[in-house]
C-alpha cells in the first residue's frame, strides 16, 4: 500500500474503532495474500476484492473486523491463529507473527538483531521490547551493521533489560534516545531516597525480564516458540540490501541463551541465574521444569 492518503485514513479509522494499527494492517495483509493465492475466494470475502493495493477494500475490511460484519470480518476479528484453524489450506504458514503477535514494519531479513529481538520478545513480535533498530539504523547507543550477527545477542539483551526498566518507570521509549541508565539512576535516587547506579537500573530490568520469561516457561513456552515465520528463515529476501539473505537465527539464539544464563536446549532460565537475581521462587519452578 503506497497511497499515503489511504494509509492515513486507515490509521485514523483504526484509532476511532479502537483497533491496533499494527495487528490490523498485518492481518489484512495476510488475508490479501490468501486471496491472491486462491486460498480465500470472493465468496469467503463477502465480495471484497482483496488484491494488494486495493485501499477501498482495506478500509472496508477494517470496519468489518471492528464490527464483526460478514463472514470475513467475523473470522478475522478472532485473530490469525483461530482464523487459520478454520481456513486451513496451509494458511497458518503464511501468518507473519511471533507467539501470536503480528510483526510491525521492520523486515527481519534486513535487520538481524531486530530479528532476534522479535524471536525473544516476551510478548511476541514486538519491536519495542528491545528496539534493535536503534543501533542497527540510528546508531544508538552505538552503530551496528544490520546484516551481521556479531554482538547482536549482547546488545539485544542489554536493550531488553534497559527497556524493561524504562517500561516500569512509565517513560516513553523515544525519550531514551537522549537519556542513559545514569540519568534514570539519578532520577530514581531523587524519587526514592535510595542510592541508585546505572548498574542497578540494568539489573532491575534483568530481574523483570527473567521473571516474565519464567512465567511464560511455566505456561509452556520453550525454545521452539522463540522463532520467526518460515519465510524469514528459508526464503531469501528478494530485493534491497538484504537481497539473497535469510535470518541466521539459530546462531544468534544459541549465543543469546548462553549470555542470558538460560538453558540452550529449552530456553528455560537456569536456577542459578534466577537465584543470582534474587528470584528464589522462580528458581524452584525452573528446577521443576528442568528436572533438577
Beta strands, then each sheet from edge to edge (+ up, - down):
strand 1: 97-98
strand 2: 101-102
sheet 1: 1+ 2-
end
